[in-house]
Amino acid sequence: MKYVLKTAAPTRTPFDLDADLNVQQRTVVRAPPGRLLVIAGAGTGKTRTLVYRVAKLLFSGCPPERILLCTFTNRAAREMVSRVEELVGAHMQRMFAGTFHHIGNRLLRRHAEAVGLSPDFSILDPEDARTMLSSVIADLGLKQLTARRFPPPKALYSLQSLARGKQVPVADVIAEQNPKMLEQLPTIEQVLQRFAARKLAMNACDFDDLLGLWHELMTQPEHAKVAEELGASFSHVLVDEYQDVSALQGSLCERMADHCGSLTVVGGDAQSIYGFRGADFRQIAEFGRRHAEAQILTLTINYRSTPEILALANRSIARNRSGHRKDLSAVKQSGMLPAVIPLRDVYQQAELVAQRVLELHHDQALPLAKMAVLYRNHGHSLELQVELSRRGIPFAIRSGVRFFEQAHIKDVVAYLRARQNPRDALSWVRLLKQWPGVGAQTADRMALALAGLQQDTDTQPDAQPDTQAAVTVHDRTTLRDEAERAKGRGKAALLRLSKLWDALTEQHSAGPGEAIRQVLTQHYGEYAERTYPNATARREDLEHLAAFADSYPSTQAFLDEVALVQGVSAENVGGSDAPQDQLVLSTVHQAMGLEWPIVFLLALADGRFPSAQALRTDEDIEEERRLFYVAVTRAADELYLCYPTMEEGRDGPSRLLRASRFVTELDRVPRVFDRWDIEEAPTED
């Protein structure tokens, strides 16, 4: 006998949709189950709307465990579940809410045997996965692979992850990201196959497997029964931040909703800015084409920004041909027109921002934390970081480190430090470790020799060479001497380093910028390609560093400035007694989802924002314009758009910079910005 337990829906909801939501939000919440795409503009309350839709489904009789809610962060999932609980007055632990990886883990535990795992499988975090991949590479013959400059585990793992998210062969990603690796494709594929086999043998998954194996269960014919069971488990599938889903995640959403037919996806197509991470803009742009019966609703009532800021944002994003047309409308009262400010160069740009920040902070008693400076590339904040440190204005880099504290910056600066002060053993260690075949112990020994130091092992025989043992002065050796004495695969690398070092020392009188370029072109550019997935961005940082270094009369002056900037604590500004009150500096990508009353946007010149790489295709330019739209809509009350008009020439006269097309294309009637002309006044004593 089968007994059916019925879950009775409450007769009335404890919330009032008419009072709590605007007309657009209510339309979304009350939309019937089916294929529903909600295009949400910035600051339009999409999370609130999604929470109310979930609550409405619950009060319509749907059990919590039959709702699947996919988010991109655990914090977002916790926030939405908590807000649903407040609305319905009950705990929602049974609801399937979380990140794609979190949900994939829960579902795989149920059906692990189908993909060759047991339910108690381990999950490898990225560091563990890279360690295992490194072991696989070593097992295949480390000397043979490294002789051909085989990509390091971190870069290889990143390429594989991107390929799986895009649902394309790894060869396609390599061809796009680093074509030089294609000659090693057979070996790369062999390594990745063994990596997958080893994970399976160890009953382990990495984060990519949580999605990849889930997708395998939903798509492979041999798993048809499992796919049917998983699909039948849910009555409604809802997805937040749909503009950021990859091709793999988008396919998972579709497959999970095939059985129930109820799929609600919410996102802002104008805020799709993560293509470089594998986000697939087509998922949201072509939703209506895939589902002709889909209902498409919009949220355009903005609660964040002034009408003036929204007018600029609307005009900008309207230039994009792809995506859904929408115009944000403001609830807030009018404010100042956004300011477009041409500056002489990057140094005057830094001075303008620093001065205006202090004016707003002192004259209007606005906390520094209520202001943000955004930029396309972290290197664009270099001069500003120096200027803020000089003026004692505390600042915080959001989700990142200060420019001069980044690994690739310190790596290259180490060459200048060692050239300037040959007894700087720490800099020698840092630069030596960059070369293949030079391990930590070899680098420590060589650094002492090159610095003209030696270890006094008689006093502390068990001491570590670089930390505890006493050090005395002795005759300094040369890189050529060390290279000639070296054996194995490190010999060739050290011979190359000695040639580079000879060139650097022969041109000792050359400026620091030229030395940085020499290290970059003769060594570090290649090293970055082997070491970092984002090698192009790091090269751009170093080129910007070289241009910045050109402004200093000597290498010593440049190194002094770098050291002083790194050492400035800048905890207080006159009138601010809260050490935690800091100006926010952030890339636009890291600022996604945040807002500030005051926003400064830097480096709005063609080739910087949009980036030079983005100028190659219309699709890339449109993504850059969406990035500009995201930056603009972070501002609530005041927006300052800054760009330098001149760039110092490396070998000749200064070069004129063109204002970003994202600015010039806005310059028509009616005006959506006010152009500020800068007049320099003498400093008062």
N, C-alpha and C positions, 0 to 999 in steps of 0.2 A: 504494500500500500504506500502510495506517495502522498505526503501531506504538504500542501503549498502554503508557505508563510507569506502573507501579503503585508507589504509596507505601506501603511496609509499615509498619504500626504497631509500635512496640516491644512486646516480649512482656510487659514489666512496667513499671509506673510507678516513677519514683525517689522517690515520696512515698507516705506512708501516710495514707489518708483517715481511718481509724479513730483514728489517733493525733493527726492535725493538726486535725481538725474535730469540732465537737459533733454530736449526732444530727440536729438541724435542718439544719445546714449540709451534712452528708453527704447528706441526702435531696434537697436542691436540686441538689447536684453530680451525683448519680446519676440524676436524673429523666430519662426518655427524651425525645428531641427532640419538639417539638410546641409548642403554645401554653402558655407557663408564666409565671405572674405570681408574683413573690416579694415579699411584703409584709414589709419589713425595718424593725423598730423601731430607735430611736436606740441607737447603741453596740452593735449586735449582730453586727458583723463582716461586713457585706454585701459590701464590696470584696474581702475575703479569699475569701468564698464565690464571687463572680463570677470571680475569678482562677482558683480551682481548677476551676470548671466549664469555663472556656476550656481549661485544661490537660488536663482529662479528654477533651474533644472532640478535642484534638490527638492524644492517645494512643489514641483510638478510630479513628484513621486519617484524620481530616479535615485536608487541607492548610491551612496558615496563611492563604493567600490567599483561601480560601473562607469565612473567618470575618469577619463585619462586626460591629465593636464600637463603639457610639456612646456618647460621653461628653459632658459639658458643659464641660469645661476641658481644654486640652492637657496640663496638669500631671497631671490624673487619668488621661488616656490613657497618658502616659509611665510613670507609676507602675505601672499595671496591666500594660503590656507588659513592663516591667522585671521585675515579680514573676513573670509567666508564664515569662519567659526563665530566671529562677533555678530555677523548678520543673522545666522540661523540659530545661534544659541546652543550649539552642540559640537562635540569633538569630531574631527574629520580625519582621524588616523587611517581609516580604511580607504580613503580616496587615493588614487594613483596620481600623485602630484610630485613633480621633481624635474631635474634636468633629463635630457635624453639619455645620458649615461646612467643616471640613477634608475630610471625606469628600465633601461636595457638590462641592468644587473638583476633587478627583481624578476623580470620575465625569464631571463636565462637560467636562473636558479631552478625554475620549474621544469625546464626542458633541456638541461645541460647534456644529458645522455645523447640526445639527438644529434649534437654537433661534436661528439667525442669527448666530452668533459664529464666530470662528476659534479653534483650540486655543491660540493664544498670547494670549488675551484678558487684559486688565489687571484687577486687583482694586482697587477704590476703598476706602480705609479711610473710616470715618465722616466725618472732617474733609474729605477730598477730595470725598465725595459731597455734603456740605452746600455746599461751594464751588461745585460744578457746579449744584446746585439754585438757589443764589443767582444764578448767571449766567442760568439759565432765567427766573427771576422778573424780572431786570433787562431781558432781551430782550423780555418781554411788556409792558413799560412800567412802570418803577419808580414814576413819579409817580402814575400811575393807581391802582396797587395800594396803595402806602403811604398814600395819601389815605384809604383805607378801613381802615387799620390791618391790612393783610394780615399773616398770621402769618409770623414770621421763619423762615428755612430750618431752623434747629435744631428748632423745634417742629413744623413741617410734616413733616420727615423722620421724627421720632419717631412722629407719628400714622400715617404711611403704614406704618412698620415694624410697629407694633402691629396694624394692620388686616391686614397680610399674614400675621402670625403667627397671628391668630385666624381667618383665612380668611373675613373679612367685608368688605363695602364700607367704604371709608374714611369714608363718610357716617355709618355706624353708630358708629364710634369717635368721630367729632367730636360726634355727638349725645350720647354718654355723657360725654366728657371736657370738651368746651367748646362747648355748644350755640350760643353767640353766633357761632361761625364758620360756621354752616350757611347764613347769608345769602350767604356768599362761596363756597359749595360749587361752583358751575359753574366759577369761576375756579381754585379749588384743583384740581379734576379736570383742567382744561386744563393747568395747570402740571405736574402729575404725569405726564400723558400725554407731554408734551414732554420731561420729564426722562427717562422710560423710552426714548423715541426717541433722545435724544442719547446715552445710554449705549450703546445698540445701535450707533449710527453710529460711535462711538469705539471699538468692540470692547472694552467695559468692563462689569464687573459690580460691584455693591456687595454687601455681606454678605447682604442679604436676597435678592438675585438668586440667590446660590449655592444657597439652599434652594428659592426659588420656581421657578427654571428646572429644577432637579432634579425637583421635584414635577410640573412640566408634562410632562417626559419620561415620567414614570411614569403619568400620568393621561389625557393627551389622545389621542384615537383616532388622530390622524395619526402618533403616535410609538409605536404598538403594538409594532412590531418592536424598537425601542430598549428599551422597557420589558421585553419578554421577555428580551432579552439581559442587561440589568442584573439582573433577578431571578434568572436562571439562573446568574449569576456566584457566588452565595453559597449555601452549604449551611446556615448558621446565622446568625441575626441576634440580637445581644444588646444591650441598652440599659441603661445605668446612670442613676441619679437620674430614674427614669421619672416621678416625681411632678411634675417641673418641665417636662415637654415641653409645647409649644404644640400647638394643633390641627393646625398644619402639620407639625410634627415627628412628632406621633403618626400622622398619615396616611402620612408617609414610612416610618415603621417598619412599618406594616401592609402597604404596597405592596411594600416590599423583601422581605418574608417570604411574600408570597402564593405564590411559586413553590416555595420549599423547605418551607414549612409549619412551620419551626422558628423560633420567636420567644420569646426569654427576656427579660423586662423585670423590673428590680429597682428598687424604690423604697419610700419610706415615705409612705403616704397621710396619715399624721398629721403629716407635715412638709412638706406642700404649702402654701407661704406666698408664692408669687410670682405670684399672680393679677394684680397690678397691672402686671406685665411681660408678661402674655399667657400665662402657664402655665395649662393647661386641666385642672382637677381631674378632669373627666369621663373623661379618658383612662385614669387609673388606677382611678377609682371604678367605671367601667362596663366594664372589661376583660372580666369574666366574662359580662356580658350580651352583649357583641359576639361572644364566643367561648364558646359553651355547652360545648364540649369541653375548655376550658382547665383545666389543673391550677393550683390556687392554694395556695401554700405560704407559711408564715410563719417569720420569724426573730424570736424574742422573748427569747432569752437575752442579757442585757445585761452587758457586761464593764466598763462605765464607772462607773455610779453606785451609791450605797448603796441598800439596800432601802427606806429611808425616802423618799428622793427619788423612786424609781420608784413607790412607793405613791401619792404625790401626783400624779405625772404620769399614772398609769393612771386615777385617779379623775376627773381633769380631762378627758382626751380621751374618756372614756366618755360624756360629755354630748353629744358630736357624734352626730347621727343618720346622717350620710353617712360612708362609709368602712368599712373592715373592722375588726371588733372584735378586739382583741388586748390582752394584759396582759404587760408586760415583767417578767421575773424577774431577780433580781440574782445575780451570782456573788460580788460583794464582801461583806464582813462588814458588820454593822450600824454605823450612825453616829448623829449627832445628828439630831433631827427638824428639818425645815425650819422656819425662823423667819418668822412673819408679824409685821411691825413697823409699827404705826400711828405716825405722827409728826405733830407739830403742823402743820408746813408744809414747803415745799420747802427752806427753809434748815436746819431741824432734820434733815431727811432727809439733806442734804449733810454736816452735822456728824456724824451717826451713821455714815455710810459711811466718812468720812475717819478717824474715831477707831477704828472696828473694823479698818480696813485696817492702821493703824499697830500696833494690838495684835497682830494676826496676824503682821505683819512682824517686830516686835521680840520678842514673847514666844515665838513658835513658830518664829522664824527662817525664815519662809516668804517666798520671793522675791516681790516685787510682781508680777512677770510671771505668777505662778501664780494671780493673782486677776483677775477681770473684773467690770465693772459694765455691765449691759445695760439697754436702754431701748427703748421703742416708737418714739420720735421723737427725733431729734438734739437738739431744743430742750429735752427733759427733762433733759439733762445740764448745762444752763447754770449753775445755782447750784453744782453739784458741781465744775465746772471752776474756778469762782472760788474755792471753798473749798480745793480741792487746791493751787491756785497760792498761796494765802495761807499754807498750811502747808508749802509746799516739797516736796510729794509729786509726784514725776515721773509723768506719765501719757502714754499714746499713744492717739490716736484711730485705731481700726482702719479702714483704707480710707476715710479722709475727713480733713477739716480740722477744726481746733478751731472751736467755735461762732462766736466773734467774727471768725474769719478767712474765713468764708463770704462769697461775693460779695454776696448779697442783704442780709446784715447790714451789711457795709461800705457798701453803696450807701445805705442809709437813715440810718446813723449819720453819713454825710457831710453831710446836711442839718443835723444838730445841731451838728456841728463848725463848719460855715460860719456858722451863726447865732451860735454862741458866740464865734467868732474870725473876723470877716469878712475878715481878711487871709490866711486859710488857702487859698491858691490851689489846692492839690492837691485839697482837698475840693470846691471849686467845679468843677474839671475833672470829677471823678467824677460829681457830680450832673447837670451839664449834658449829659454824654454819654448820659444815659438818655432824653433827649427827642428825638423824631423831627425830622430836618432839621438837627440840630446835630452836625457832624462833628468830628473830632479837632482840626483847625486852628482852627475856629471856637471850640471849647470852650477851647483854650489861650489864644486872644486875649481872649475874654470873661472868663476866670478872672482874668487879670492886671488887667483893667479893674475888675472887681467887687471885687478884693482891694486896689484902690488902688495897684497897682504898674504899672510900664511897663518895657518892654524897652529896654536900652541897646544898640542894634544898631550903634552907631558903633565899639564896641570889638571886636566879633566879628561882622562882617557875614554870615558864612555859618553862624552858630550856629543850632541848633534852638531854637525859642522857649521850650520848657519845660525845657531841661536845661543849656544852655551859656551863653547870653547873660547879661550882667549885668542886674540888675533894680533899678530905683529907684522911690522913692515918688512918686505923683502923685495928683491928685484922683480919688476913687472915683466910678464911675458907678453907677446903679441898674439893677436888672433891667428895670424899666419902660423906661428909656432904651434899653437894648440891644434890647428887644423892638420898640420903635417904629422903631429903625434897621434891624432885620432885614428881609430880603427872602425871597421864596420860601416853601416849605412850613415852614421853621423859625419863621416869624413867629408863626403861630397857636400853636405849641407854647410858644414863649417867653412869649407873653401869658398862657397858662394857668399857666406856671411863676411868672410875676410875681405873679399872684393868690394862688397857694399861698404864695409867699414873704411877701407882705403879711400873710396870715393868721398865718403862723408868727411873724413879728416883732411883730405886734400883741399876740400872746399870749406874749411872751417870758418872762413870769413863770410861765407854766404849766409843769408838770413835764415831764421828758423823755419819760415814757410817753405823755402826751397828744400831744406833738409827733410821736412815732413813729406813733401812730394816725392823725393828720391826714395825714401823708405817705402812709401806706398806703391810706387810703380815697380821697384825692383824686388819687393818682397811681400809687403803686407797685403796688397790687393789679392795676390794669389793665396796667401795664408787665410785671409778672410773667406774666400770662396770655399776653401776646404773645411773651414771650421764653423762658420755661422750660416744658418739658413737665410738670414737677412743681410747677406754680404753687401748688396747694393746700397742699402741704407747706411751701413757702417762706412762704406767708401765715401758716400756723400758727406757724412759727418767729418771725416778726415780731410776732405777737400775744403770744407768750410773752416776747419781748424787751421789749415795752411793759409787760407786767405786772411783769417784773423791774425795769425802770427806775423804776416807780412807787415802789419802796422807797427811792429816793435823794432827799435833800432838795432837790437842785438838778441842773440839766443838767451843770454843771461837775463835780460830784461823780461823776455817772454816767460822764461821759467819762473822768475820771481813772481810775476803776476799770477801764473797758474797756482803756485804754492800758496800765495796769499788768499786767493779766492777760495781754495779748498779749506783753508784754515779759519776763515771768518765765520764766527758762529751767528752773528747778526740776530741776537735774541730779542732785542728791543728797538723800538722806534720811539722817539720822543712823544709822550702822550699815550703810549700803549703799554699798559702794565700787565698784559696777558701774553706770556711767551707762546702760547699755542695760536695766537692770532697771526696768521701768516698769509701772505699773498699766494694765490694758487697759480702755478705754472703747469701747463699740461698740453700734450698733443690733442688735436681734435678727436682722434680716435678714443683716447682715454677719457675724454670729457663726455662721451655719449651717455645720455640718461641723466646728466646733472644740469644744474642751472645756477646762475649768479645774478645779482642785480646789475653788476657792471662787468662787461667783457671787452677786452682788447684782443684784436686779432692781428698778428704780425705777418710781415713778409708777403704781402699780397702783390707779388710781382710774377709775371709769366715766367715759368721755369722753376719757380719756387712753390707757388700755389696758384694754379695747378703745377704739379711737378713736371720736370722735363720729360720723364718717361711717359707721363699720361698724355702728352701731346701727340702721341703716335696714332691713336685710334679714337673714333667718336665715342665708343663705349667707355673707354678710360676717362675721357674728358667728362662724360656725364656722371661717372662715379665721383670724380673730383668735385663736380658742381654739387652733388648730393652732400659731399663732405663740407663744402662751404655752407650749404643750407643748415647742416647740423651745427656748425660753429655759430652761425648767426642766431639760431633759435635757442642757444644756451643763454642768451642775454634777456633779462627781464625788463630793465629800465633804460640802460645806456649802453650803446655799442660804438666802439672806436675801431675803424678799419685802417690799418697803417701799412705803408709800404715805402721802402727806400727807392730813390730815383737814380742813384749812382752806385756803382760798384768799382772798387779800386782795381785797376788793371795790374796783373802780375808782372808783365814785362813791358808795359807801355802805359798809355793814357787810361783814364777811368772810362768805364763802359756805362752807357745809359741803360737803365732798366725800364721796361715797359710795365705799366700798371697791369695787374691781373685782368684777364678778360672777364672775370667774374665781377669786377668793378666797372670796367668800361661799358659793358653791355647793359648796365643799369642806368647809365647817364642819359636819360631822356625825360620828357615831360609826361606826367607830373613828376617832380623831383622826389626821390625817396631817400636822399641823403644830403647832408650839408658839407661842402668842401672847406676844410680849415687850411689857412695859409699860415705857415710858421714864420714868426719874426723873432730873431735872436736879440735879446736884451743883455746889456753888460751885467755881470754878476755884482750884486751889492756886497760891500764889505761889512 
